[in-house]
Amino acid sequence: MYTVPEQLSELAGTCLSSSQAVADAWTGALGAFGSVAGAAGNTAGGGSFVSAHTTASESADLAFGRFMSVLEQDMDDLYAVAFDMTTTDESTAATYGAGTPSTSRPGGPR
């Protein structure tokens, strides 16, 4: 039997796992992007270097946050579709008596 809702649920779980993996990897990498206040020493361009580094780190943090949000929204949407499909299938089965012959079917009783 073809089980689309179950497959959608599995895919939703994969999206959540991927989002968590991205979050863990980015959180682990943040230590390397930490404070660079003394990294430029007393050079003339030191302030600009630190400013650019901070801006790049903040931009990357925003990008990774948005990427994780997209994966989590995809997960929510996939679960919603799987739920709607299951609910519709159950409602249709109840309406048609789960295979009981009916005169309301196209072509009459079977």
N, CA, C and O atoms as a GROMACS GRO file, in nm:
protein
  440
    1MET      N    1   0.084  -0.118   0.000
    1MET     CA    2   0.000   0.000   0.000
    1MET      C    3   0.088   0.125   0.000
    1MET      O    4   0.191   0.128   0.067
    2TYR      N    5   0.048   0.223  -0.073
    2TYR     CA    6   0.121   0.350  -0.083
    2TYR      C    7   0.091   0.435   0.039
    2TYR      O    8  -0.026   0.462   0.067
    3THR      N    9   0.191   0.478   0.111
    3THR     CA   10   0.170   0.549   0.237
    3THR      C   11   0.230   0.689   0.234
    3THR      O   12   0.333   0.715   0.296
    4VAL      N   13   0.166   0.777   0.161
    4VAL     CA   14   0.217   0.913   0.146
    4VAL      C   15   0.223   0.989   0.279
    4VAL      O   16   0.326   1.051   0.307
    5PRO      N   17   0.119   0.986   0.363
    5PRO     CA   18   0.128   1.062   0.488
    5PRO      C   19   0.246   1.018   0.575
    5PRO      O   20   0.312   1.102   0.636
    6GLU      N   21   0.272   0.888   0.580
    6GLU     CA   22   0.385   0.841   0.660
    6GLU      C   23   0.518   0.889   0.601
    6GLU      O   24   0.609   0.927   0.674
    7GLN      N   25   0.526   0.887   0.468
    7GLN     CA   26   0.649   0.934   0.404
    7GLN      C   27   0.668   1.084   0.426
    7GLN      O   28   0.781   1.130   0.445
    8LEU      N   29   0.559   1.160   0.423
    8LEU     CA   30   0.568   1.304   0.450
    8LEU      C   31   0.612   1.329   0.594
    8LEU      O   32   0.690   1.420   0.621
    9SER      N   33   0.562   1.247   0.686
    9SER     CA   34   0.603   1.261   0.826
    9SER      C   35   0.751   1.230   0.844
    9SER      O   36   0.820   1.297   0.920
   10GLU      N   37   0.799   1.128   0.773
   10GLU     CA   38   0.942   1.096   0.779
   10GLU      C   39   1.025   1.211   0.723
   10GLU      O   40   1.129   1.246   0.779
   11LEU      N   41   0.979   1.269   0.613
   11LEU     CA   42   1.050   1.383   0.554
   11LEU      C   43   1.048   1.502   0.649
   11LEU      O   44   1.148   1.574   0.661
   12ALA      N   45   0.937   1.524   0.716
   12ALA     CA   46   0.930   1.632   0.814
   12ALA      C   47   1.030   1.610   0.927
   12ALA      O   48   1.096   1.704   0.972
   13GLY      N   49   1.042   1.485   0.971
   13GLY     CA   50   1.142   1.452   1.074
   13GLY      C   51   1.283   1.479   1.026
   13GLY      O   52   1.369   1.523   1.103
   14THR      N   53   1.308   1.451   0.899
   14THR     CA   54   1.439   1.478   0.841
   14THR      C   55   1.468   1.628   0.839
   14THR      O   56   1.580   1.671   0.866
   15CYS      N   57   1.366   1.707   0.806
   15CYS     CA   58   1.382   1.854   0.808
   15CYS      C   59   1.418   1.903   0.947
   15CYS      O   60   1.506   1.988   0.964
   16LEU      N   61   1.349   1.848   1.049
   16LEU     CA   62   1.379   1.888   1.186
   16LEU      C   63   1.520   1.847   1.225
   16LEU      O   64   1.593   1.926   1.286
   17SER      N   65   1.559   1.725   1.192
   17SER     CA   66   1.695   1.678   1.223
   17SER      C   67   1.800   1.765   1.154
   17SER      O   68   1.903   1.797   1.213
   18SER      N   69   1.773   1.802   1.030
   18SER     CA   70   1.866   1.886   0.956
   18SER      C   71   1.878   2.024   1.020
   18SER      O   72   1.987   2.079   1.031
   19SER      N   73   1.766   2.079   1.061
   19SER     CA   74   1.767   2.209   1.127
   19SER      C   75   1.848   2.203   1.256
   19SER      O   76   1.926   2.294   1.285
   20GLN      N   77   1.830   2.097   1.332
   20GLN     CA   78   1.905   2.081   1.457
   20GLN      C   79   2.053   2.061   1.430
   20GLN      O   80   2.137   2.111   1.504
   21ALA      N   81   2.086   1.988   1.323
   21ALA     CA   82   2.226   1.966   1.288
   21ALA      C   83   2.293   2.098   1.248
   21ALA      O   84   2.408   2.124   1.285
   22VAL      N   85   2.222   2.180   1.171
   22VAL     CA   86   2.276   2.311   1.132
   22VAL      C   87   2.296   2.397   1.257
   22VAL      O   88   2.400   2.462   1.272
   23ALA      N   89   2.197   2.397   1.347
   23ALA     CA   90   2.208   2.476   1.470
   23ALA      C   91   2.327   2.431   1.554
   23ALA      O   92   2.403   2.513   1.605
   24ASP      N   93   2.344   2.299   1.568
   24ASP     CA   94   2.456   2.247   1.647
   24ASP      C   95   2.590   2.282   1.583
   24ASP      O   96   2.683   2.322   1.653
   25ALA      N   97   2.599   2.268   1.451
   25ALA     CA   98   2.725   2.298   1.381
   25ALA      C   99   2.759   2.446   1.392
   25ALA      O  100   2.874   2.483   1.416
   26TRP      N  101   2.658   2.531   1.374
   26TRP     CA  102   2.683   2.675   1.380
   26TRP      C  103   2.719   2.718   1.523
   26TRP      O  104   2.810   2.798   1.543
   27THR      N  105   2.649   2.664   1.620
   27THR     CA  106   2.680   2.697   1.760
   27THR      C  107   2.822   2.654   1.794
   27THR      O  108   2.894   2.726   1.864
   28GLY      N  109   2.862   2.537   1.746
   28GLY     CA  110   2.998   2.490   1.769
   28GLY      C  111   3.102   2.577   1.701
   28GLY      O  112   3.213   2.593   1.753
   29ALA      N  113   3.069   2.632   1.587
   29ALA     CA  114   3.163   2.716   1.512
   29ALA      C  115   3.173   2.857   1.568
   29ALA      O  116   3.271   2.927   1.542
   30LEU      N  117   3.073   2.899   1.644
   30LEU     CA  118   3.074   3.036   1.695
   30LEU      C  119   3.195   3.066   1.782
   30LEU      O  120   3.241   3.180   1.787
   31GLY      N  121   3.246   2.964   1.852
   31GLY     CA  122   3.364   2.984   1.935
   31GLY      C  123   3.482   3.036   1.854
   31GLY      O  124   3.558   3.120   1.900
   32ALA      N  125   3.496   2.985   1.734
   32ALA     CA  126   3.606   3.029   1.646
   32ALA      C  127   3.586   3.172   1.598
   32ALA      O  128   3.682   3.238   1.560
   33PHE      N  129   3.461   3.219   1.599
   33PHE     CA  130   3.432   3.355   1.554
   33PHE      C  131   3.426   3.454   1.670
   33PHE      O  132   3.391   3.570   1.652
   34GLY      N  133   3.462   3.406   1.789
   34GLY     CA  134   3.451   3.487   1.909
   34GLY      C  135   3.523   3.620   1.901
   34GLY      O  136   3.559   3.668   1.793
   35SER      N  137   3.542   3.677   2.014
   35SER     CA  138   3.602   3.810   2.025
   35SER      C  139   3.738   3.816   1.955
   35SER      O  140   3.827   3.735   1.980
   36VAL      N  141   3.751   3.913   1.868
   36VAL     CA  142   3.876   3.934   1.794
   36VAL      C  143   3.936   4.070   1.829
   36VAL      O  144   4.018   4.124   1.754
   37ALA      N  145   3.896   4.124   1.943
   37ALA     CA  146   3.938   4.259   1.979
   37ALA      C  147   4.089   4.277   1.973
   37ALA      O  148   4.137   4.380   1.926
   38GLY      N  149   4.166   4.179   2.019
   38GLY     CA  150   4.311   4.193   2.018
   38GLY      C  151   4.377   4.133   1.896
   38GLY      O  152   4.499   4.139   1.882
   39ALA      N  153   4.299   4.075   1.807
   39ALA     CA  154   4.355   4.006   1.691
   39ALA      C  155   4.424   4.100   1.594
   39ALA      O  156   4.515   4.059   1.522
   40ALA      N  157   4.383   4.224   1.590
   40ALA     CA  158   4.440   4.318   1.494
   40ALA      C  159   4.558   4.394   1.553
   40ALA      O  160   4.625   4.471   1.484
   41GLY      N  161   4.583   4.370   1.680
   41GLY     CA  162   4.694   4.440   1.744
   41GLY      C  163   4.670   4.591   1.744
   41GLY      O  164   4.558   4.638   1.757
   42ASN      N  165   4.778   4.664   1.728
   42ASN     CA  166   4.766   4.811   1.727
   42ASN      C  167   4.788   4.867   1.587
   42ASN      O  168   4.840   4.977   1.572
   43THR      N  169   4.749   4.792   1.487
   43THR     CA  170   4.767   4.837   1.350
   43THR      C  171   4.667   4.947   1.316
   43THR      O  172   4.566   4.964   1.384
   44ALA      N  173   4.698   5.021   1.212
   44ALA     CA  174   4.612   5.132   1.172
   44ALA      C  175   4.474   5.084   1.126
   44ALA      O  176   4.374   5.151   1.149
   45GLY      N  177   4.469   4.969   1.061
   45GLY     CA  178   4.342   4.918   1.011
   45GLY      C  179   4.276   4.819   1.106
   45GLY      O  180   4.179   4.753   1.069
   46GLY      N  181   4.327   4.809   1.227
   46GLY     CA  182   4.276   4.712   1.323
   46GLY      C  183   4.129   4.730   1.354
   46GLY      O  184   4.054   4.632   1.360
   47GLY      N  185   4.086   4.852   1.375
   47GLY     CA  186   3.946   4.877   1.406
   47GLY      C  187   3.854   4.837   1.291
   47GLY      O  188   3.747   4.780   1.313
   48SER      N  189   3.897   4.866   1.169
   48SER     CA  190   3.818   4.828   1.051
   48SER      C  191   3.811   4.677   1.036
   48SER      O  192   3.708   4.622   0.999
   49PHE      N  193   3.922   4.611   1.066
   49PHE     CA  194   3.926   4.465   1.057
   49PHE      C  195   3.828   4.403   1.157
   49PHE      O  196   3.749   4.316   1.121
   50VAL      N  197   3.833   4.449   1.280
   50VAL     CA  198   3.745   4.396   1.384
   50VAL      C  199   3.599   4.425   1.350
   50VAL      O  200   3.513   4.339   1.368
   51SER      N  201   3.571   4.544   1.299
   51SER     CA  202   3.435   4.582   1.261
   51SER      C  203   3.383   4.493   1.148
   51SER      O  204   3.269   4.447   1.152
   52ALA      N  205   3.468   4.471   1.047
   52ALA     CA  206   3.428   4.386   0.934
   52ALA      C  207   3.405   4.242   0.981
   52ALA      O  208   3.310   4.177   0.936
   53HIS      N  209   3.490   4.194   1.069
   53HIS     CA  210   3.476   4.057   1.122
   53HIS      C  211   3.344   4.044   1.199
   53HIS      O  212   3.272   3.946   1.183
   54THR      N  213   3.315   4.141   1.280
   54THR     CA  214   3.192   4.139   1.359
   54THR      C  215   3.070   4.143   1.267
   54THR      O  216   2.974   4.069   1.288
   55THR      N  217   3.072   4.228   1.167
   55THR     CA  218   2.961   4.238   1.072
   55THR      C  219   2.941   4.107   0.997
   55THR      O  220   2.828   4.062   0.979
   56ALA      N  221   3.051   4.045   0.953
   56ALA     CA  222   3.042   3.917   0.881
   56ALA      C  223   2.985   3.808   0.972
   56ALA      O  224   2.902   3.728   0.929
   57SER      N  225   3.029   3.804   1.097
   57SER     CA  226   2.980   3.704   1.192
   57SER      C  227   2.831   3.722   1.218
   57SER      O  228   2.756   3.625   1.224
   58GLU      N  229   2.789   3.846   1.235
   58GLU     CA  230   2.648   3.874   1.259
   58GLU      C  231   2.562   3.839   1.137
   58GLU      O  232   2.451   3.788   1.151
   59SER      N  233   2.613   3.867   1.019
   59SER     CA  234   2.541   3.833   0.896
   59SER      C  235   2.530   3.682   0.879
   59SER      O  236   2.425   3.631   0.840
   60ALA      N  237   2.637   3.610   0.909
   60ALA     CA  238   2.633   3.464   0.900
   60ALA      C  239   2.534   3.408   1.002
   60ALA      O  240   2.459   3.315   0.971
   61ASP      N  241   2.532   3.464   1.122
   61ASP     CA  242   2.438   3.419   1.225
   61ASP      C  243   2.294   3.440   1.178
   61ASP      O  244   2.210   3.353   1.198
   62LEU      N  245   2.267   3.553   1.117
   62LEU     CA  246   2.134   3.581   1.063
   62LEU      C  247   2.098   3.482   0.952
   62LEU      O  248   1.987   3.429   0.949
   63ALA      N  249   2.192   3.457   0.862
   63ALA     CA  250   2.166   3.363   0.751
   63ALA      C  251   2.139   3.222   0.802
   63ALA      O  252   2.045   3.157   0.757
   64PHE      N  253   2.220   3.175   0.896
   64PHE     CA  254   2.198   3.041   0.951
   64PHE      C  255   2.066   3.035   1.027
   64PHE      O  256   1.995   2.934   1.020
   65GLY      N  257   2.032   3.139   1.099
   65GLY     CA  258   1.904   3.143   1.170
   65GLY      C  259   1.787   3.135   1.074
   65GLY      O  260   1.690   3.064   1.100
   66ARG      N  261   1.796   3.207   0.964
   66ARG     CA  262   1.688   3.202   0.864
   66ARG      C  263   1.680   3.065   0.797
   66ARG      O  264   1.572   3.014   0.770
   67PHE      N  265   1.795   3.006   0.771
   67PHE     CA  266   1.799   2.873   0.710
   67PHE      C  267   1.733   2.771   0.803
   67PHE      O  268   1.654   2.687   0.758
   68MET      N  269   1.764   2.778   0.931
   68MET     CA  270   1.702   2.687   1.028
   68MET      C  271   1.551   2.712   1.034
   68MET      O  272   1.474   2.617   1.046
   69SER      N  273   1.510   2.837   1.027
   69SER     CA  274   1.367   2.870   1.030
   69SER      C  275   1.294   2.812   0.909
   69SER      O  276   1.182   2.764   0.921
   70VAL      N  277   1.358   2.818   0.793
   70VAL     CA  278   1.297   2.762   0.671
   70VAL      C  279   1.280   2.610   0.687
   70VAL      O  280   1.174   2.557   0.653
   71LEU      N  281   1.381   2.542   0.738
   71LEU     CA  282   1.370   2.398   0.758
   71LEU      C  283   1.260   2.364   0.858
   71LEU      O  284   1.186   2.268   0.839
   72GLU      N  285   1.249   2.444   0.964
   72GLU     CA  286   1.145   2.419   1.064
   72GLU      C  287   1.006   2.448   1.008
   72GLU      O  288   0.911   2.377   1.040
   73GLN      N  289   0.994   2.550   0.925
   73GLN     CA  290   0.865   2.579   0.862
   73GLN      C  291   0.827   2.469   0.764
   73GLN      O  292   0.711   2.430   0.755
   74ASP      N  293   0.926   2.419   0.690
   74ASP     CA  294   0.901   2.306   0.599
   74ASP      C  295   0.851   2.186   0.679
   74ASP      O  296   0.759   2.116   0.636
   75MET      N  297   0.912   2.161   0.795
   75MET     CA  298   0.869   2.051   0.880
   75MET      C  299   0.723   2.069   0.921
   75MET      O  300   0.644   1.976   0.909
   76ASP      N  301   0.689   2.188   0.968
   76ASP     CA  302   0.550   2.215   1.007
   76ASP      C  303   0.454   2.194   0.891
   76ASP      O  304   0.348   2.134   0.908
   77ASP      N  305   0.491   2.244   0.774
   77ASP     CA  306   0.404   2.231   0.656
   77ASP      C  307   0.387   2.085   0.614
   77ASP      O  308   0.277   2.042   0.579
   78LEU      N  309   0.496   2.009   0.617
   78LEU     CA  310   0.487   1.868   0.581
   78LEU      C  311   0.398   1.791   0.678
   78LEU      O  312   0.318   1.708   0.636
   79TYR      N  313   0.413   1.818   0.808
   79TYR     CA  314   0.326   1.753   0.906
   79TYR      C  315   0.180   1.792   0.884
   79TYR      O  316   0.091   1.708   0.896
   80ALA      N  317   0.156   1.918   0.852
   80ALA     CA  318   0.018   1.964   0.828
   80ALA      C  319  -0.044   1.893   0.707
   80ALA      O  320  -0.160   1.853   0.712
   81VAL      N  321   0.032   1.879   0.600
   81VAL     CA  322  -0.018   1.810   0.481
   81VAL      C  323  -0.045   1.663   0.512
   81VAL      O  324  -0.148   1.609   0.473
   82ALA      N  325   0.047   1.598   0.583
   82ALA     CA  326   0.028   1.457   0.620
   82ALA      C  327  -0.097   1.442   0.706
   82ALA      O  328  -0.174   1.348   0.687
   83PHE      N  329  -0.117   1.533   0.800
   83PHE     CA  330  -0.236   1.528   0.886
   83PHE      C  331  -0.363   1.548   0.804
   83PHE      O  332  -0.461   1.476   0.820
   84ASP      N  333  -0.361   1.648   0.714
   84ASP     CA  334  -0.478   1.673   0.630
   84ASP      C  335  -0.511   1.554   0.540
   84ASP      O  336  -0.627   1.520   0.523
   85MET      N  337  -0.409   1.491   0.484
   85MET     CA  338  -0.432   1.375   0.398
   85MET      C  339  -0.493   1.260   0.479
   85MET      O  340  -0.586   1.194   0.434
   86THR      N  341  -0.439   1.237   0.597
   86THR     CA  342  -0.490   1.129   0.682
   86THR      C  343  -0.634   1.157   0.724
   86THR      O  344  -0.718   1.068   0.719
   87THR      N  345  -0.661   1.280   0.764
   87THR     CA  346  -0.796   1.318   0.805
   87THR      C  347  -0.894   1.304   0.689
   87THR      O  348  -1.005   1.253   0.707
   88THR      N  349  -0.854   1.347   0.571
   88THR     CA  350  -0.939   1.336   0.453
   88THR      C  351  -0.964   1.189   0.418
   88THR      O  352  -1.077   1.151   0.386
   89ASP      N  353  -0.859   1.107   0.424
   89ASP     CA  354  -0.875   0.964   0.396
   89ASP      C  355  -0.973   0.900   0.495
   89ASP      O  356  -1.061   0.823   0.455
   90GLU      N  357  -0.958   0.931   0.622
   90GLU     CA  358  -1.046   0.872   0.724
   90GLU      C  359  -1.189   0.920   0.708
   90GLU      O  360  -1.284   0.843   0.723
   91SER      N  361  -1.205   1.048   0.676
   91SER     CA  362  -1.339   1.103   0.655
   91SER      C  363  -1.406   1.040   0.533
   91SER      O  364  -1.524   1.007   0.536
   92THR      N  365  -1.330   1.025   0.426
   92THR     CA  366  -1.383   0.964   0.305
   92THR      C  367  -1.420   0.818   0.329
   92THR      O  368  -1.523   0.771   0.283
   93ALA      N  369  -1.335   0.746   0.402
   93ALA     CA  370  -1.363   0.606   0.433
   93ALA      C  371  -1.490   0.595   0.516
   93ALA      O  372  -1.571   0.505   0.494
   94ALA      N  373  -1.507   0.685   0.612
   94ALA     CA  374  -1.628   0.683   0.695
   94ALA      C  375  -1.752   0.716   0.611
   94ALA      O  376  -1.857   0.654   0.628
   95THR      N  377  -1.738   0.812   0.521
   95THR     CA  378  -1.850   0.853   0.437
   95THR      C  379  -1.895   0.739   0.345
   95THR      O  380  -2.015   0.718   0.326
   96TYR      N  381  -1.800   0.667   0.290
   96TYR     CA  382  -1.833   0.561   0.196
   96TYR      C  383  -1.837   0.424   0.262
   96TYR      O  384  -1.839   0.322   0.193
   97GLY      N  385  -1.838   0.420   0.393
   97GLY     CA  386  -1.850   0.293   0.462
   97GLY      C  387  -1.730   0.201   0.445
   97GLY      O  388  -1.744   0.079   0.455
   98ALA      N  389  -1.617   0.257   0.421
   98ALA     CA  390  -1.491   0.180   0.410
   98ALA      C  391  -1.505   0.062   0.317
   98ALA      O  392  -1.464  -0.049   0.352
   99GLY      N  393  -1.561   0.083   0.199
   99GLY     CA  394  -1.568  -0.022   0.098
   99GLY      C  395  -1.703  -0.088   0.085
   99GLY      O  396  -1.720  -0.180   0.005
  100THR      N  397  -1.800  -0.045   0.163
  100THR     CA  398  -1.934  -0.101   0.154
  100THR      C  399  -1.999  -0.053   0.026
  100THR      O  400  -1.991   0.066  -0.006
  101PRO      N  401  -2.063  -0.142  -0.050
  101PRO     CA  402  -2.129  -0.098  -0.173
  101PRO      C  403  -2.232   0.011  -0.145
  101PRO      O  404  -2.301   0.009  -0.043
  102SER      N  405  -2.240   0.105  -0.236
  102SER     CA  406  -2.330   0.218  -0.218
  102SER      C  407  -2.394   0.254  -0.351
  102SER      O  408  -2.329   0.244  -0.456
  103THR      N  409  -2.519   0.294  -0.348
  103THR     CA  410  -2.587   0.337  -0.471
  103THR      C  411  -2.546   0.476  -0.510
  103THR      O  412  -2.578   0.520  -0.620
  104SER      N  413  -2.475   0.549  -0.423
  104SER     CA  414  -2.437   0.685  -0.456
  104SER      C  415  -2.305   0.689  -0.534
  104SER      O  416  -2.261   0.796  -0.576
  105ARG      N  417  -2.243   0.575  -0.552
  105ARG     CA  418  -2.118   0.572  -0.630
  105ARG      C  419  -2.149   0.582  -0.779
  105ARG      O  420  -2.255   0.537  -0.823
  106PRO      N  421  -2.060   0.640  -0.854
  106PRO     CA  422  -2.080   0.644  -0.999
  106PRO      C  423  -2.092   0.503  -1.054
  106PRO      O  424  -2.012   0.416  -1.022
  107GLY      N  425  -2.191   0.481  -1.136
  107GLY     CA  426  -2.210   0.350  -1.197
  107GLY      C  427  -2.302   0.261  -1.116
  107GLY      O  428  -2.324   0.146  -1.154
  108GLY      N  429  -2.358   0.312  -1.005
  108GLY     CA  430  -2.454   0.236  -0.926
  108GLY      C  431  -2.386   0.135  -0.834
  108GLY      O  432  -2.264   0.138  -0.817
  109PRO      N  433  -2.465   0.045  -0.775
  109PRO     CA  434  -2.412  -0.052  -0.679
  109PRO      C  435  -2.318  -0.151  -0.747
  109PRO      O  436  -2.326  -0.178  -0.867
  110ARG      N  437  -2.228  -0.203  -0.666
  110ARG     CA  438  -2.130  -0.300  -0.718
  110ARG      C  439  -2.133  -0.422  -0.633
  110ARG      O  440  -2.058  -0.517  -0.658
   0.00000   0.00000   0.00000
